[in-house]
Amino acid sequence: MNEPKVFSIPLTDVAPLPQKSIDNAKIVLASGQLFRYGETRADGQFVAQLETAFAAYHDKKYAICVNSGGGAITLALRCAGVSSEDTVLLNAFTLAPVPGSLANIGCSIELVEITENLIVDLEHLASQIKTHRPKAFLLSHMRGHFGNMEEVALLCRENDVLLIEDCAHTLGARWNGQLLGTFGIAGCFSLQTYKQINAGEGGVIITDDDHLAAKAVLMSGSYELHQQQGCIPPIDLLNQYSPTTPNFSMRLNELSAAVALPQLENLEERNAIWRTVYDTIESELRGVSCLLLPSHPHAVELAPTSIQFIVKKPREQIKKFIANSAQRGVTVKWFGASSPKGFTSVHHHWKYIEPQSLESTNQTLSGLCDLRLPSTLTFDDCRLLCNILIEELEALGG
Ligand SMILES: Cc1ncc(COP(=O)(O)O)c(C=O)c1O
């Protein structure tokens, strides 16, 4: 009998950085100037350049670089005026740093159900807005899934709810041709290794709002060196807010920006490669009867770095499928586990927020599996990976 085939590529593999990132990093290291601000002149250049380029890419007035994606969300909320007195809505499928940002502010958190397509349930959003009168809706485009952004933005606008987008997984994704992160008052991005731009750590806020931008520059820790920002908010606003705005020391360093900048320059190309990997795996898995894959309206242009599917099997069988796939080299993560592993914590694991009854979300999460997609996977790699998953699902029987 033939030995079962094994997948030998770790799904945590990432593509090597472009040569330009390496060259930039060498410039920074040789100069020793790793801090973004110079005391008497602009010693650094890459953080400011990244801000200018990020704002231009999104056609926004401002981009403010910070130390992480979670940091970007916290600052955006705070600078939009959200305080511990407020309630903020959050879609219930997201990663721990997102409710963490809200806990950092100290506001009340009310969750919104998601659908089987892993996007926010608009009916529940409308009813949560009516019930809780929130100051803001933090919409996390978790694992890159999103629905009709015009409807979300309209619902928020009509009810005076600030819309803040968590775009950690949607840099370069579009709804109806419009880039994600541009639908509300602010968009927040992560530059952590497994995101579309890999700088190790880092975050970016984009906005058109002068007040939000001025406060974010100050809070990120600009030491009155605002002239060195890539996008400078009006000086009278910076002067006005400066005495009352604390410095939270959340800056990005030059090395991370030096590495990030060339990746923004060829983002569209890399996203196209990722979409090919995603489409190949999706088309192999879509016909499998015990799997449900999220489907997207035509207006959605994904920027996927991972793929999700719901296994419609009892828990014990899902555990077996995951264990057997792991034996054959395919690491499947699961949002239905009773305790979080790695990056799979879900709302009932977050004991620092009030427990909330979310039947439809729980149903979806209980079978939800997750695979990272290195952009380096070839067509044959994708086929082999899917064959292993399908064989292990078939081996469960029933
Ligand atoms: C959906 C989502 N939002 C926000 C973040 C926070 O990003 P960071 O790790 O850069 O703080 C992450 C991190 O992986 C995430 O997955």
The ligand as an ORCA input file, in Angstrom:
! r2SCAN-3c Opt
* xyz 0 1
  C      -7.960     41.116     13.043
  C      -6.789     41.721     13.759
  N      -6.874     42.981     14.179
  C      -5.863     43.581     14.833
  C      -4.682     42.928     15.086
  C      -3.611     43.612     15.850
  O      -2.440     43.764     15.143
  P      -1.015     43.776     15.880
  O      -0.624     42.355     16.119
  O      -0.143     44.489     14.909
  O      -1.218     44.541     17.146
  C      -4.529     41.610     14.636
  C      -3.260     40.891     14.862
  O      -2.956     39.869     14.330
  C      -5.622     40.979     13.977
  O      -5.524     39.723     13.537
*
